[in-house]
Amino acid sequence: MIIKYEVERTFKDKYSKEIIVKDTVLDVTIERMKELNMKKFGRVVDIILDSDEQENLIPEADNGKTENEQTDKTENVEENIEKYTKEQLENMTVNQLKDLAEELKCELTKAKKEEIIEELLKFQEK
């Protein structure tokens, strides 16, 4: 199964150590999609099933949970936002840092790369 995953927030891939830029579409496994969703890096845009998988597709049961119980589970994921290290931030360009600040809702007051990094690190501590 191939998952097409659109990146909505620039991040550094923990496996390849590459910077994955916003609006990139990745082909990922289900396990990797779950990891990315936990960190809220993007969204699934397509799922491609092979013919065997389509035949075995069984609708998921909601286990009798109410809509509020299912929503609570989603809200807990939002609290699990990744904290960036100084090293990760230093590997980004100024434009990537500015995009990240926007995603994190961090209002930047500085223009130099080192100062932006310091602002982002302080913002994450809050």
Buried (B, 14 or more C-beta within 10 A) or exposed (E): EEBBBBBBBBBBEEEEEEBBBBEEEBEBEEEBBEBBBEBBBBEEEEEEEEEEEEEEEEEEEEEEEEEEEEEEEEEEEEEEEBEBEEEBBEBBEEEBBBBBBBBBEBEBEEEEBEEBBBBBBEBBEE
